[in-house]
């Protein structure tokens, strides 16, 4: 097992992370560099015909959407797919609960990003009492086996959890209520979930205890600062992908600029 993670402990020590203008500028500069690096990696993934799954979890208003936008902002949209996960449809409810995730897995040369994931089984469904206890007990093993199957089949899996404090979530909810362009981002379900905040924290820590493995570890990001969060997500993803392959070199090999220039000069 990897070094243990503990959400409850992190939240107790998590500062508001108010950044100076200098710090904001530095984070933005680094983010742009990482975006370019991610673009080169995407080109290599395409040419090597590899498959990548990036999964983001976190409490409501933790910044998953903003992090995904920064991650994909300059990527070729033909090679990346974002899959938002909500409640299963009536058709999906009649199949094994992992079915809807299997059908969204990337084809060779592509990246799939899950905005929420199969962990809803042991998070939302658990806290809200939507799934029988005997099925929840099996779910942790099913998840570990599912992720192992993906990796054994050659898919790279990156798991990220964004952690914000209860006070920061309240601030972001109020911002959404005060901005008519953000009203769609908040519902009564979000408000009600705050009543079970401690139960959700406990459920996340149980997830870490049972699914944070050496082969498929979690990355826990303090997310009270949106700029910091977006930089960290890009940093983790690019670092993890570079550790798995020579994609940037593969992208360069596929585009022999000297040869192409030589051919072009003859036309």
N, C-alpha and C positions, 0 to 999 in steps of 0.2 A: 504494500500500500504506500501511497505517497504521504508526504507530511500532512497531518490532519488539518482540516479547515473548520472554523467555527464562526458562524454568522453572528450569533448572539454576542460573542466576545468582541467581534469587530465593530458592531453597531454601538457598543458602549463607549468605545474609544474614538469613534469616527467624528472628526471635526466638521464644522460647516463648510470648510474649504473655500472661503472667500478669497478670490485671487486678485492680485494687483494687475494693472494694465500691462506691466512688463511681463508678468507670468502668463497672462492671456496671450500676448503676442508670441511668446516663446512656444507655447503649446500649439498655437495655430500654425506656426512655421514648421514645427516638427510633424504635425498632422499632415500637412501638404506633402512633405517629403515621403512620409509613409504611404500616402495615397499613390504616389508615383511608383513606389516600390511594389505596392499591391497590384498595380496595373501590369508591371513587368512579370510578376509572379503569375497573374492570370493568363498571360500570353504563354508562359511555359506550361501551365496546367493544360491549356488547350492543345499545344503541340505534342505533349507527352500522353495525351488522352487519359489523364488521371481524373479522379473524382474527389471532391472535397465537400464535407458537410460542416457548416458552422452553426452552432446553436446558441441563442441568447435567451437566458431566463433572468427573472428579477421581479420585484414587486411592481405594482402599478405605478406609473410615472417615474420609473427608475432610469429611463433614457434609452430603452432598447431601440425605439424607432429612430431617434437621432443618431445613435451609434451606427445603425445599419445604413442610414443615408450617407454618412461619412465614409463608411466602408465601401460602398458601391458607387459613390458619386461620379467617379471618372472611369469606372470599369465599362467594358463592352457589355451592353445589356443582353446580347445574344448568348453570353456564356455564364450568366449568373441569374439565379432565380430566388426571389424572396417568398417564403411561404408563411403567411400569418396563421397562427393556430388559435382557433376558438373552440366553442362547444362542437362536438361531433354532430354531423347531420343525421337525419333519420336513416339514410342508407348506410352510413358508417356505423351506426349503432347496432346494425344487424350483422356486423363482421367482427373479427378479432380486433381488440382495441389498438393494436399496432398497425393495422392495415393502412390507415390513412397516412402514416408516415412512410411506410414501405413504398407507396405509389408516388411519393414526391422525391425519392432519392435521385441524385444527379446521374445523367448519362455521361459517358466518357468525354473528358475535356471540359467538364462543367463544374460549377460551384453552386450549391444550394444552401441558403441561409434560412434557418427556422427562427421566426419571431415567436417565442414560446415553443414548447416541444412536448415530447412524450412524458416529460416529468410532471405534466399536469395531473397524471394519474395518481401520483403520490404527493401532490401538493394541493391543488384546488379540490380535486375529487375527494381527497382524504379529509381536509379541514372542513369542507362543506358537507361531508357525509353522503356523497353521491355514489360511492362504490362500497359494496360489502367488504367487511374486514378480511375475510378469507382471500378475496381477490387482491386486496392491497398487500397482504403478506407475500403473495407470489410476485407482485409487480416489480419489486426491487431485483429479484433474480432474473425476471424476464427482460428488464431493462439492461442489465449487465450482459446478458446473453445476446440481446439485440445489437448492442454496441460492439460486442466481440465479433458477431457475424459480419457487421459492416466492415470492420477493420480487417478481418480475415479475408474478405473479398477485395481488399485493396483500397477501400474508402478511408480517407483521412477524416477523423472526427475531432472537432474542437468545441469544448463546452465552456461557456462563460456565464457567470452569474453576476448581475449588477446589484450592489447593495446600497440602499439609501436608508437614512434614519426616518423614523415616524414623523418627526417635525418637518423634515425636508419634503416628505411626501405631501404633507398638509399644505406647505407653501406652494408646491407645484399644482395641487388640486385647485387651490384658490386662484392661481394664475390662469388656469384653464376656465374657471367659472367667470373670470373677469374679461376674458378675451373671446369675442364671438366666433373667431376663427378656430378656436380650440374647444368649443363646447362639445363637439363630437367625440372628444377624447375621454370624456368622463361620464359615467353612468351611476345609477343607484347601486349597482353591484360593487363598484369601486369604493363607494362610501361604506357600504355594509361590511366589506372585507376588512376595513380598519378595526372593526369591533373584534376581529379574530387575529389581530396583529401578532400577539405572542404565540398563538397556535401555528401561524404560518412560519414564524422564525424557528420554532421547534421542528416543524416538518422539514424545513430546508436543512437544518443541521442533521436530521436523520438521513436525508438524501446524501449529504456529504459523507456521512459515516459509512453508508452502504454502497455508494457508487463512485466515490473518488478513488479510482484505482491507478496503479502504476501505468497501465497500458492506455487508460482513457481518463485522465485527470480532469478535475474542474479548475477553472481560473476564476478566483473571487476578486472582483474589482470594487474598491470604495467609490461610490458613484454620486456623492453629494455635489460634485462639480461636473457640469456637463462637458466642458472642454477637456478636463482631465480624463473623463470617462471615454470620450471618443478617441483621444490619443492612445489611451491604454488598450482599447479594443483593437485598434489598428496595429499597435505594437505587438500584442500577443499573437494575433493572427499571422502577421508577416514573419515573426520569429518562429512560430510553430511550423509554418509551411516551409520556410527555408531549411529547417532542421530535417524535413522529410524528403527533400529532393533538390536537384540542381535546375529548378525551373527557369531561373533567370538566365542561366547559361544556355538552356535549351531554347529559350526564346531568341537569344542572340544567334544561335546556330541556325535556326529556322529563317532568320533574316540576314543572310550574308550580304551586308550592304556594299562591300567592295565588289563582289560579283555582280550584284544587281546594277551598280553604278557603271561597271564596265559594259554590261549588256545594253544599258540604256544609252550610253554614248554612241553606240553603233546604229542606233535607230534614227 
